[in-house]
């Protein structure tokens, strides 16, 4: 089991608009034989962490899933907890997006950057 975090992501308004209004979490199960269970938790950060996303995703072998969440917040963090699958068999990325779907490069976190 692994617990992976994006760390806090600042999303303060620039000229009245936050850089990201949406967050996309993309997960791929690279195992050809093992199913995977993943818990996604999203937190709105103020003086305290406020849970606003909590989802369990069960994935078949070789399955890829993508989830989109609200992110029009001053600061947020996503935590992904994996089940018993070998961590190397999962690929995880988190992307901030503008309302129109354009990626916010400064708000992207990919597997090799996600912290334990």
C-alpha positions in Angstrom: 0.0 0.0 0.0 1.2 3.5 -0.8 -0.1 6.9 0.1 0.8 9.5 -2.5 0.2 13.3 -2.2 0.4 16.2 -4.6 1.3 18.4 -1.6 -0.5 21.7 -1.3 -1.2 23.4 -4.6 -1.7 27.2 -4.5 -4.4 28.4 -6.8 -4.9 32.1 -5.9 -6.7 34.3 -8.4 -4.6 36.1 -11.0 -6.5 39.2 -12.4 -9.6 37.8 -10.7 -9.4 34.3 -12.1 -7.8 31.2 -10.6 -5.4 29.4 -12.8 -7.3 26.1 -12.4 -11.0 25.5 -12.1 -10.8 21.7 -12.5 -8.5 18.9 -11.6 -8.2 15.7 -13.6 -6.8 12.6 -11.9 -5.7 10.0 -14.4 -4.7 6.5 -13.3 -3.5 3.5 -15.3 -3.2 -0.1 -14.0 -0.2 -1.5 -16.0 -0.6 -5.0 -14.5 -1.8 -7.6 -16.9 -3.1 -9.8 -14.1 -3.8 -7.9 -10.9 -6.8 -5.7 -10.2 -6.2 -2.5 -8.3 -8.2 -0.5 -5.8 -7.4 3.2 -5.4 -8.8 5.8 -3.0 -8.8 9.5 -4.2 -9.2 12.2 -1.6 -9.3 15.9 -2.4 -8.8 18.6 0.2 -9.6 22.3 0.2 -7.0 24.0 2.2 -7.6 26.9 4.5 -6.3 27.0 8.1 -7.4 23.4 8.2 -7.7 20.6 5.6 -11.3 20.2 4.4 -12.2 16.9 2.7 -14.3 17.6 -0.4 -13.5 14.5 -2.6 -13.6 10.9 -1.5 -13.9 8.2 -4.1 -12.9 4.5 -4.3 -12.0 3.3 -7.8 -11.7 -0.4 -8.5 -9.7 -1.1 -11.7 -9.3 -4.2 -13.8 -5.9 -5.3 -15.2 -4.7 -2.9 -18.0 -7.5 -0.5 -17.2 -7.1 3.3 -17.4 -9.5 5.8 -15.6 -9.8 9.5 -15.5 -11.8 11.6 -13.0 -12.5 15.3 -13.0 -13.1 17.3 -9.9 -13.9 20.9 -8.9 -10.8 23.0 -8.1 -11.9 26.6 -8.2 -10.4 27.0 -4.7 -7.5 29.1 -3.3 -5.5 26.0 -2.4 -6.0 22.2 -2.7 -4.3 18.9 -2.2 -5.0 15.4 -3.6 -4.0 12.2 -1.8 -4.1 8.9 -3.6 -4.0 5.7 -1.6 -3.3 2.5 -3.4 -4.3 -1.0 -2.4 -2.2 -4.1 -2.4 -1.0 -3.7 -6.0 2.7 -3.1 -6.6 3.2 0.6 -6.8 5.2 0.3 -10.0 2.2 -1.2 -11.7 0.2 2.1 -11.3 0.7 5.3 -13.2 -0.9 8.4 -11.6 -1.1 12.0 -12.8 -2.9 15.0 -11.5 -3.6 18.0 -13.8 -5.1 21.4 -13.1 -7.3 22.7 -15.9 -8.9 25.9 -16.9 -12.7 26.0 -17.3 -12.3 25.4 -21.0 -10.2 22.3 -20.5 -6.8 23.8 -21.2 -4.0 22.3 -19.0 -2.4 24.5 -16.4 1.3 23.4 -16.6 2.2 24.7 -13.2 -0.6 22.5 -11.7 0.5 19.1 -13.0 2.0 16.3 -11.0 3.0 13.0 -12.6 3.9 9.6 -11.0 7.6 10.2 -10.6 6.9 13.6 -8.9 4.2 12.4 -6.5 5.6 12.3 -2.9 5.2 9.6 -0.3 
